[in-house]
Amino acid sequence: MADIELSELPIGNGEGGGLAAVLVTWEGLSTTDIDGEAWKNNVAADVSVQVVGTFSTGGKVSLLGSNDGANFAVLNDPQGNPIVLTEAKIEVILEAPLYLKPGSVAGDGSTDLDVILLARRTIK
């Protein structure tokens, strides 16, 4: 199964007019699309994730991270809970791995989820 491609939207107005943040989106994750394409985070440690769409029966998606780009593990929220979302929600990500991607999509045939990640630089 092919990975779902991501799209990146740089957000300006950072210090000195540089990059302030990046919005990364994976659209149309379903039960037949296991993972999203891995995104290389060379922007920031401050990252949140939002999931929207149709979860349907048993629908869920996890957020995965890796520092080597090959071995991924489920990331956690600030309370140490694994980020495995079963409803539309925004979560802050505790860890700051080099690579991030959505994975482990489950549900019935009508599951259709979008994962939106915001990575921003720490404001000085």
C-alpha positions as CSV (number, residue, x, y, z in Angstrom):
1,M,0.0,0.0,0.0
2,A,1.3,3.4,-0.9
3,D,1.8,6.1,1.7
4,I,-0.6,9.1,1.6
5,E,1.4,12.1,0.3
6,L,1.8,15.2,2.5
7,S,1.5,18.9,1.6
8,E,3.5,21.6,3.3
9,L,2.6,25.3,3.8
10,P,5.3,27.5,5.2
11,I,4.1,30.3,7.4
12,G,6.3,33.4,7.5
13,N,6.6,36.3,10.0
14,G,9.3,34.6,12.1
15,E,12.2,36.5,13.6
16,G,13.9,38.6,10.8
17,G,11.0,37.8,8.5
18,G,12.0,34.2,8.3
19,L,10.0,31.0,8.7
20,A,7.7,31.0,11.8
21,A,6.0,27.7,11.3
22,V,5.0,24.9,8.8
23,L,1.6,23.5,8.4
24,V,1.7,19.9,7.1
25,T,-1.4,18.1,5.9
26,W,-2.2,14.5,5.0
27,E,-5.7,14.2,3.4
28,G,-7.9,11.2,2.8
29,L,-6.5,8.6,5.1
30,S,-8.7,5.5,5.1
31,T,-8.6,1.9,6.3
32,T,-6.8,1.0,3.1
33,D,-4.0,3.6,3.5
34,I,-1.9,2.4,6.4
35,D,0.5,5.4,6.8
36,G,1.1,8.9,5.7
37,E,4.3,9.9,4.0
38,A,7.0,10.8,6.6
39,W,7.7,14.5,7.1
40,K,11.2,15.7,8.1
41,N,10.9,18.2,10.9
42,N,13.8,20.6,10.6
43,V,11.7,23.5,11.8
44,A,10.8,23.2,15.5
45,A,10.2,21.3,18.7
46,D,6.8,22.9,19.3
47,V,4.4,20.6,17.4
48,S,0.6,20.0,17.6
49,V,-1.6,17.6,15.6
50,Q,-5.2,17.9,14.6
51,V,-7.4,15.1,13.1
52,V,-10.7,15.8,11.3
53,G,-13.0,13.9,9.1
54,T,-15.2,10.8,9.3
55,F,-14.0,8.3,11.9
56,S,-16.9,5.9,11.4
57,T,-17.1,2.6,13.4
58,G,-13.8,1.9,15.0
59,G,-12.0,4.7,13.3
60,K,-8.7,5.9,14.7
61,V,-5.3,7.2,13.7
62,S,-2.0,7.3,15.6
63,L,0.9,9.8,15.3
64,L,4.3,8.2,14.8
65,G,7.8,9.5,15.1
66,S,11.3,8.4,14.3
67,N,14.9,9.8,14.5
68,D,16.3,7.5,11.8
69,G,13.4,7.6,9.3
70,A,12.9,3.9,9.3
71,N,11.8,2.8,12.8
72,F,8.7,4.6,13.9
73,A,7.0,4.6,17.3
74,V,3.7,6.1,18.6
75,L,4.2,9.6,20.0
76,N,2.7,10.8,23.3
77,D,0.8,13.8,24.5
78,P,2.2,16.0,27.4
79,Q,0.6,13.7,30.0
80,G,2.4,10.7,28.6
81,N,-0.6,9.1,26.8
82,P,-0.1,7.6,23.4
83,I,-1.5,9.8,20.6
84,V,-4.2,7.5,19.1
85,L,-7.1,9.6,18.2
86,T,-10.7,8.3,17.9
87,E,-12.4,11.6,17.4
88,A,-11.8,15.1,16.0
89,K,-9.2,16.7,18.3
90,I,-6.0,18.7,18.6
91,E,-3.1,17.3,20.7
92,V,0.3,18.7,21.6
93,I,3.1,16.3,20.9
94,L,5.5,15.7,23.8
95,E,8.5,14.3,21.8
96,A,10.5,16.2,19.1
97,P,11.6,13.5,16.6
98,L,13.1,14.3,13.3
99,Y,10.4,12.5,11.3
100,L,6.7,12.5,11.9
101,K,3.8,10.7,10.1
102,P,0.2,9.5,10.8
103,G,-0.2,5.8,10.9
104,S,-2.3,2.8,12.0
105,V,-5.6,4.0,10.5
106,A,-8.5,1.8,11.4
107,G,-12.3,1.8,10.9
108,D,-14.9,0.6,8.5
109,G,-15.0,1.4,4.8
110,S,-16.3,4.9,5.3
111,T,-13.3,6.1,7.4
112,D,-11.9,9.3,5.8
113,L,-9.5,11.3,7.9
114,D,-7.3,14.4,7.4
115,V,-4.3,14.9,9.7
116,I,-3.0,18.5,10.1
117,L,0.3,19.1,11.9
118,L,1.6,22.5,13.0
119,A,5.3,22.8,13.7
120,R,6.4,26.3,14.9
121,R,9.6,27.8,16.1
122,T,9.9,28.8,19.7
123,I,9.3,32.6,19.9
124,K,12.2,34.5,21.6
